[in-house]
């Protein structure tokens, strides 16, 4: 599996975690009324789930696949923006 495939799998995992968090907050609000605690739990869960994002770095130069300059985007780079390495090739 390539580094890009691993990072893409992480992006899909984060989308699933976001959907679960939204549903969790909606269910708590529906049955118990407005709750900042439910929102806080959802945010902490999303942060904990996303902790692996910083480990998807180019093996040549170390640039993170999810960063575009100073911005973080939800989908990884297929080609490194700094050194040009194709990251969708299997890791050897």
Residue pairs with C-beta under 8 A, 6 or more apart in sequence:
1 90
1 91
2 87
2 88
2 89
2 90
2 91
3 56
3 58
3 59
3 65
3 87
3 91
4 65
4 76
4 77
4 78
4 87
4 88
5 88
6 56
7 56
7 65
7 66
7 76
7 87
8 75
8 76
10 52
10 53
10 56
10 76
11 74
11 75
11 76
13 49
14 46
14 49
14 50
14 53
14 74
15 74
17 45
17 46
17 49
17 50
18 46
21 42
21 43
21 45
21 46
22 42
24 38
24 41
24 42
25 38
25 39
25 42
28 35
28 38
29 35
29 38
32 38
53 64
53 66
53 72
54 64
56 64
56 65
56 66
56 76
57 63
57 64
57 65
58 64
58 65
58 80
58 82
58 83
58 85
58 87
59 85
59 91
60 80
60 83
60 85
61 80
61 82
61 83
61 85
63 80
63 81
63 82
63 83
65 76
65 77
65 80
65 87
66 72
66 73
66 74
66 75
66 76
66 77
67 73
68 77
68 81
76 87
77 87
78 86
78 87
78 88
79 85
79 86
79 87
80 87
